């Protein structure tokens, strides 16, 4: 499928929107890393908040202090969550299992 051709204005608008999304995601991950917000609160808002919903669960977990790549992979495997799953795509059981595993 060919990509649609965009006018320079549409392209600039799309680039600005993408930059804004990256900035919001970066701020979200920084707030998790700083301990300002907890992962369970973030996951609870995943369905309503587009920024959280489009962020991969693995990225969110990697931002939690004390969790590295190996622990995150182990947590995801125990909870039955694919590493590429986005936060909005988590089911209630998966979200619950993940939060329980973090406690």
Secondary structure, DSSP 8 states (H G I E B T S, - for coil): -------HHHHHHHHHHHHHHHHHHHHHHHHHHHTSS-HHHHHHTTTT-HHHHTSBHHHHHHTSTT--HHHHHHHHHHHT--TT-BGGG--HHHHHHHHHHH-
